[in-house]
Amino acid sequence: MLIEPLKAFLFGEIQKVDIHCRCEIVGRRLHERVSADLGRVRRSVPVSMLPAGDVDYALVHYTAGLLRPAHADVMVFEARTA
């Protein structure tokens, strides 16, 4: 489809995904789902699992586009309260 390369040129595209998760089983499941979903829409994207402290989150890194600089978005899965 022509629209995806144009969007990537203008706004950047996903470069990599880092999943920070305390529970290894949950992290593996998230890794599998994210890898499969990204694989359906575009070329393979590296998805890594990393340890987390008090918060489970994913960090999505984007490349630079013509209209947007390189950046990263954070999605928090669960916040722990003391």
N, CA, C and O atoms as a GROMACS GRO file, in nm:
protein
  328
    1MET      N    1   0.083  -0.118   0.000
    1MET     CA    2   0.000   0.000   0.000
    1MET      C    3   0.088   0.125   0.000
    1MET      O    4   0.190   0.128   0.070
    2LEU      N    5   0.052   0.223  -0.075
    2LEU     CA    6   0.131   0.345  -0.093
    2LEU      C    7   0.131   0.436   0.030
    2LEU      O    8   0.227   0.510   0.051
    3ILE      N    9   0.027   0.432   0.109
    3ILE     CA   10   0.014   0.525   0.221
    3ILE      C   11   0.117   0.500   0.332
    3ILE      O   12   0.163   0.595   0.394
    4GLU      N   13   0.152   0.374   0.358
    4GLU     CA   14   0.247   0.343   0.467
    4GLU      C   15   0.386   0.402   0.443
    4GLU      O   16   0.440   0.464   0.534
    5PRO      N   17   0.446   0.386   0.324
    5PRO     CA   18   0.576   0.448   0.301
    5PRO      C   19   0.570   0.601   0.308
    5PRO      O   20   0.665   0.665   0.354
    6LEU      N   21   0.460   0.660   0.265
    6LEU     CA   22   0.444   0.804   0.272
    6LEU      C   23   0.436   0.852   0.417
    6LEU      O   24   0.497   0.951   0.453
    7LYS      N   25   0.358   0.780   0.500
    7LYS     CA   26   0.350   0.813   0.642
    7LYS      C   27   0.487   0.800   0.709
    7LYS      O   28   0.524   0.885   0.790
    8ALA      N   29   0.561   0.696   0.676
    8ALA     CA   30   0.694   0.677   0.734
    8ALA      C   31   0.788   0.790   0.693
    8ALA      O   32   0.867   0.838   0.774
    9PHE      N   33   0.780   0.833   0.568
    9PHE     CA   34   0.864   0.942   0.519
    9PHE      C   35   0.831   1.073   0.592
    9PHE      O   36   0.922   1.147   0.629
   10LEU      N   37   0.704   1.100   0.611
   10LEU     CA   38   0.663   1.226   0.673
   10LEU      C   39   0.676   1.226   0.824
   10LEU      O   40   0.720   1.325   0.882
   11PHE      N   41   0.637   1.116   0.890
   11PHE     CA   42   0.627   1.116   1.036
   11PHE      C   43   0.721   1.018   1.105
   11PHE      O   44   0.723   1.014   1.228
   12GLY      N   45   0.797   0.940   1.032
   12GLY     CA   46   0.883   0.839   1.091
   12GLY      C   47   0.808   0.708   1.107
   12GLY      O   48   0.688   0.700   1.082
   13GLU      N   49   0.882   0.606   1.149
   13GLU     CA   50   0.821   0.474   1.168
   13GLU      C   51   0.882   0.408   1.289
   13GLU      O   52   0.983   0.454   1.342
   14ILE      N   53   0.822   0.300   1.334
   14ILE     CA   54   0.872   0.230   1.452
   14ILE      C   55   1.009   0.170   1.423
   14ILE      O   56   1.026   0.095   1.326
   15GLN      N   57   1.104   0.202   1.507
   15GLN     CA   58   1.241   0.152   1.492
   15GLN      C   59   1.262   0.027   1.577
   15GLN      O   60   1.318  -0.072   1.530
   16LYS      N   61   1.216   0.032   1.703
   16LYS     CA   62   1.227  -0.083   1.793
   16LYS      C   63   1.132  -0.066   1.909
   16LYS      O   64   1.083   0.044   1.935
   17VAL      N   65   1.104  -0.176   1.979
   17VAL     CA   66   1.016  -0.175   2.095
   17VAL      C   67   1.090  -0.244   2.210
   17VAL      O   68   1.140  -0.355   2.195
   18ASP      N   69   1.095  -0.177   2.325
   18ASP     CA   70   1.153  -0.235   2.447
   18ASP      C   71   1.039  -0.258   2.546
   18ASP      O   72   0.970  -0.163   2.583
   19ILE      N   73   1.020  -0.383   2.588
   19ILE     CA   74   0.917  -0.417   2.685
   19ILE      C   75   0.985  -0.438   2.820
   19ILE      O   76   1.069  -0.527   2.834
   20HIS      N   77   0.949  -0.356   2.917
   20HIS     CA   78   1.004  -0.366   3.053
   20HIS      C   79   0.896  -0.429   3.140
   20HIS      O   80   0.792  -0.369   3.164
   21CYS      N   81   0.923  -0.550   3.187
   21CYS     CA   82   0.819  -0.625   3.259
   21CYS      C   83   0.883  -0.706   3.372
   21CYS      O   84   0.985  -0.771   3.352
   22ARG      N   85   0.821  -0.702   3.490
   22ARG     CA   86   0.872  -0.779   3.605
   22ARG      C   87   0.849  -0.927   3.586
   22ARG      O   88   0.937  -1.007   3.618
   23CYS      N   89   0.734  -0.965   3.535
   23CYS     CA   90   0.698  -1.106   3.521
   23CYS      C   91   0.743  -1.158   3.384
   23CYS      O   92   0.701  -1.106   3.281
   24GLU      N   93   0.829  -1.258   3.383
   24GLU     CA   94   0.884  -1.310   3.258
   24GLU      C   95   0.777  -1.369   3.167
   24GLU      O   96   0.783  -1.353   3.045
   25ILE      N   97   0.680  -1.438   3.224
   25ILE     CA   98   0.574  -1.500   3.143
   25ILE      C   99   0.492  -1.394   3.072
   25ILE      O  100   0.465  -1.405   2.953
   26VAL      N  101   0.451  -1.291   3.146
   26VAL     CA  102   0.374  -1.182   3.086
   26VAL      C  103   0.458  -1.112   2.980
   26VAL      O  104   0.408  -1.079   2.872
   27GLY      N  105   0.585  -1.089   3.009
   27GLY     CA  106   0.674  -1.025   2.913
   27GLY      C  107   0.688  -1.105   2.784
   27GLY      O  108   0.687  -1.048   2.676
   28ARG      N  109   0.700  -1.237   2.796
   28ARG     CA  110   0.710  -1.321   2.677
   28ARG      C  111   0.583  -1.316   2.593
   28ARG      O  112   0.589  -1.308   2.470
   29ARG      N  113   0.467  -1.319   2.660
   29ARG     CA  114   0.340  -1.311   2.587
   29ARG      C  115   0.326  -1.176   2.514
   29ARG      O  116   0.285  -1.171   2.398
   30LEU      N  117   0.362  -1.068   2.584
   30LEU     CA  118   0.358  -0.937   2.520
   30LEU      C  119   0.454  -0.933   2.401
   30LEU      O  120   0.421  -0.880   2.295
   31HIS      N  121   0.572  -0.989   2.419
   31HIS     CA  122   0.672  -0.993   2.312
   31HIS      C  123   0.617  -1.064   2.190
   31HIS      O  124   0.631  -1.015   2.077
   32GLU      N  125   0.555  -1.179   2.210
   32GLU     CA  126   0.500  -1.256   2.098
   32GLU      C  127   0.389  -1.181   2.027
   32GLU      O  128   0.386  -1.176   1.904
   33ARG      N  129   0.298  -1.121   2.104
   33ARG     CA  130   0.185  -1.048   2.043
   33ARG      C  131   0.233  -0.925   1.966
   33ARG      O  132   0.189  -0.900   1.854
   34VAL      N  133   0.323  -0.848   2.027
   34VAL     CA  134   0.373  -0.727   1.961
   34VAL      C  135   0.449  -0.764   1.835
   34VAL      O  136   0.431  -0.700   1.731
   35SER      N  137   0.535  -0.865   1.842
   35SER     CA  138   0.611  -0.908   1.724
   35SER      C  139   0.518  -0.953   1.611
   35SER      O  140   0.539  -0.919   1.495
   36ALA      N  141   0.416  -1.030   1.646
   36ALA     CA  142   0.322  -1.079   1.545
   36ALA      C  143   0.242  -0.964   1.483
   36ALA      O  144   0.224  -0.959   1.362
   37ASP      N  145   0.194  -0.873   1.566
   37ASP     CA  146   0.115  -0.760   1.515
   37ASP      C  147   0.198  -0.669   1.427
   37ASP      O  148   0.152  -0.626   1.321
   38LEU      N  149   0.320  -0.640   1.468
   38LEU     CA  150   0.406  -0.553   1.386
   38LEU      C  151   0.448  -0.623   1.257
   38LEU      O  152   0.462  -0.559   1.153
   39GLY      N  153   0.467  -0.755   1.263
   39GLY     CA  154   0.506  -0.831   1.144
   39GLY      C  155   0.400  -0.832   1.037
   39GLY      O  156   0.431  -0.848   0.919
   40ARG      N  157   0.274  -0.816   1.076
   40ARG     CA  158   0.166  -0.815   0.978
   40ARG      C  159   0.159  -0.685   0.899
   40ARG      O  160   0.117  -0.684   0.784
   41VAL      N  161   0.199  -0.575   0.960
   41VAL     CA  162   0.183  -0.446   0.894
   41VAL      C  163   0.310  -0.394   0.827
   41VAL      O  164   0.301  -0.309   0.738
   42ARG      N  165   0.425  -0.443   0.866
   42ARG     CA  166   0.549  -0.395   0.804
   42ARG      C  167   0.662  -0.493   0.830
   42ARG      O  168   0.643  -0.599   0.890
   43ARG      N  169   0.780  -0.456   0.785
   43ARG     CA  170   0.897  -0.544   0.803
   43ARG      C  171   0.920  -0.572   0.951
   43ARG      O  172   0.856  -0.512   1.037
   44SER      N  173   1.009  -0.663   0.980
   44SER     CA  174   1.029  -0.701   1.120
   44SER      C  175   1.088  -0.585   1.200
   44SER      O  176   1.173  -0.510   1.151
   45VAL      N  177   1.042  -0.572   1.322
   45VAL     CA  178   1.086  -0.469   1.414
   45VAL      C  179   1.146  -0.540   1.534
   45VAL      O  180   1.082  -0.630   1.589
   46PRO      N  181   1.268  -0.502   1.577
   46PRO     CA  182   1.323  -0.567   1.697
   46PRO      C  183   1.239  -0.536   1.821
   46PRO      O  184   1.211  -0.420   1.851
   47VAL      N  185   1.201  -0.641   1.890
   47VAL     CA  186   1.125  -0.627   2.015
   47VAL      C  187   1.206  -0.696   2.123
   47VAL      O  188   1.230  -0.817   2.116
   48SER      N  189   1.249  -0.619   2.224
   48SER     CA  190   1.331  -0.678   2.330
   48SER      C  191   1.258  -0.675   2.462
   48SER      O  192   1.174  -0.588   2.487
   49MET      N  193   1.291  -0.771   2.548
   49MET     CA  194   1.237  -0.778   2.684
   49MET      C  195   1.347  -0.738   2.781
   49MET      O  196   1.458  -0.790   2.776
   50LEU      N  197   1.314  -0.644   2.869
   50LEU     CA  198   1.411  -0.595   2.967
   50LEU      C  199   1.347  -0.599   3.106
   50LEU      O  200   1.225  -0.592   3.117
   51PRO      N  201   1.428  -0.609   3.210
   51PRO     CA  202   1.371  -0.610   3.346
   51PRO      C  203   1.312  -0.474   3.381
   51PRO      O  204   1.352  -0.372   3.325
   52ALA      N  205   1.216  -0.474   3.473
   52ALA     CA  206   1.152  -0.350   3.517
   52ALA      C  207   1.164  -0.336   3.668
   52ALA      O  208   1.184  -0.434   3.740
   53GLY      N  209   1.152  -0.213   3.714
   53GLY     CA  210   1.153  -0.187   3.858
   53GLY      C  211   1.012  -0.194   3.911
   53GLY      O  212   0.955  -0.302   3.924
   54ASP      N  213   0.954  -0.080   3.942
   54ASP     CA  214   0.820  -0.076   4.001
   54ASP      C  215   0.708  -0.062   3.899
   54ASP      O  216   0.591  -0.079   3.934
   55VAL      N  217   0.740  -0.034   3.774
   55VAL     CA  218   0.638  -0.009   3.673
   55VAL      C  219   0.666  -0.095   3.550
   55VAL      O  220   0.779  -0.103   3.502
   56ASP      N  221   0.560  -0.160   3.499
   56ASP     CA  222   0.571  -0.235   3.373
   56ASP      C  223   0.533  -0.140   3.260
   56ASP      O  224   0.427  -0.077   3.265
   57TYR      N  225   0.619  -0.130   3.158
   57TYR     CA  226   0.592  -0.037   3.050
   57TYR      C  227   0.661  -0.082   2.922
   57TYR      O  228   0.751  -0.166   2.923
   58ALA      N  229   0.616  -0.024   2.812
   58ALA     CA  230   0.680  -0.046   2.682
   58ALA      C  231   0.730   0.088   2.632
   58ALA      O  232   0.663   0.190   2.646
   59LEU      N  233   0.847   0.086   2.574
   59LEU     CA  234   0.908   0.206   2.516
   59LEU      C  235   0.918   0.182   2.367
   59LEU      O  236   0.990   0.092   2.323
   60VAL      N  237   0.847   0.262   2.288
   60VAL     CA  238   0.844   0.247   2.143
   60VAL      C  239   0.929   0.357   2.082
   60VAL      O  240   0.898   0.476   2.098
   61HIS      N  241   1.036   0.319   2.012
   61HIS     CA  242   1.128   0.414   1.950
   61HIS      C  243   1.088   0.436   1.805
   61HIS      O  244   1.062   0.341   1.732
   62TYR      N  245   1.084   0.562   1.763
   62TYR     CA  246   1.049   0.599   1.626
   62TYR      C  247   1.168   0.664   1.557
   62TYR      O  248   1.247   0.733   1.621
   63THR      N  249   1.179   0.643   1.427
   63THR     CA  250   1.280   0.712   1.347
   63THR      C  251   1.231   0.853   1.317
   63THR      O  252   1.114   0.885   1.338
   64ALA      N  253   1.321   0.936   1.268
   64ALA     CA  254   1.283   1.071   1.229
   64ALA      C  255   1.211   1.068   1.095
   64ALA      O  256   1.240   0.985   1.009
   65GLY      N  257   1.117   1.159   1.080
   65GLY     CA  258   1.049   1.179   0.953
   65GLY      C  259   1.070   1.322   0.909
   65GLY      O  260   1.136   1.400   0.978
   66LEU      N  261   1.017   1.357   0.796
   66LEU     CA  262   1.031   1.493   0.744
   66LEU      C  263   0.966   1.595   0.837
   66LEU      O  264   1.018   1.704   0.855
   67LEU      N  265   0.852   1.560   0.896
   67LEU     CA  266   0.776   1.654   0.979
   67LEU      C  267   0.785   1.626   1.128
   67LEU      O  268   0.724   1.698   1.207
   68ARG      N  269   0.860   1.524   1.169
   68ARG     CA  270   0.868   1.489   1.311
   68ARG      C  271   1.007   1.435   1.343
   68ARG      O  272   1.060   1.352   1.268
   69PRO      N  273   1.068   1.479   1.454
   69PRO     CA  274   1.200   1.427   1.490
   69PRO      C  275   1.191   1.286   1.546
   69PRO      O  276   1.083   1.237   1.578
   70ALA      N  277   1.306   1.221   1.556
   70ALA     CA  278   1.311   1.090   1.620
   70ALA      C  279   1.266   1.106   1.764
   70ALA      O  280   1.301   1.205   1.829
   71HIS      N  281   1.189   1.012   1.815
   71HIS     CA  282   1.135   1.022   1.950
   71HIS      C  283   1.096   0.884   2.000
   71HIS      O  284   1.108   0.785   1.929
   72ALA      N  285   1.048   0.880   2.123
   72ALA     CA  286   1.002   0.754   2.182
   72ALA      C  287   0.874   0.782   2.260
   72ALA      O  288   0.859   0.887   2.323
   73ASP      N  289   0.782   0.687   2.256
   73ASP     CA  290   0.658   0.693   2.333
   73ASP      C  291   0.663   0.586   2.441
   73ASP      O  292   0.720   0.479   2.421
   74VAL      N  293   0.603   0.616   2.555
   74VAL     CA  294   0.597   0.521   2.667
   74VAL      C  295   0.453   0.481   2.691
   74VAL      O  296   0.364   0.566   2.694
   75MET      N  297   0.430   0.350   2.707
   75MET     CA  298   0.298   0.301   2.743
   75MET      C  299   0.314   0.224   2.874
   75MET      O  300   0.382   0.122   2.879
   76VAL      N  301   0.250   0.273   2.980
   76VAL     CA  302   0.258   0.210   3.110
   76VAL      C  303   0.150   0.102   3.119
   76VAL      O  304   0.034   0.127   3.087
   77PHE      N  305   0.189  -0.018   3.162
   77PHE     CA  306   0.096  -0.129   3.177
   77PHE      C  307   0.033  -0.131   3.315
   77PHE      O  308  -0.088  -0.152   3.329
   78GLU      N  309   0.116  -0.110   3.418
   78GLU     CA  310   0.067  -0.121   3.555
   78GLU      C  311   0.160  -0.041   3.644
   78GLU      O  312   0.282  -0.051   3.632
   79ALA      N  313   0.105   0.038   3.733
   79ALA     CA  314   0.186   0.111   3.829
   79ALA      C  315   0.165   0.050   3.968
   79ALA      O  316   0.052   0.023   4.007
   80ARG      N  317   0.272   0.030   4.038
   80ARG     CA  318   0.263  -0.025   4.174
   80ARG      C  319   0.251   0.088   4.274
   80ARG      O  320   0.315   0.192   4.259
   81THR      N  321   0.170   0.068   4.374
   81THR     CA  322   0.163   0.164   4.483
   81THR      C  323   0.217   0.101   4.609
   81THR      O  324   0.201  -0.020   4.630
   82ALA      N  325   0.280   0.181   4.692
   82ALA     CA  326   0.341   0.128   4.815
   82ALA      C  327   0.240   0.103   4.922
   82ALA      O  328   0.275   0.059   5.031
   0.00000   0.00000   0.00000
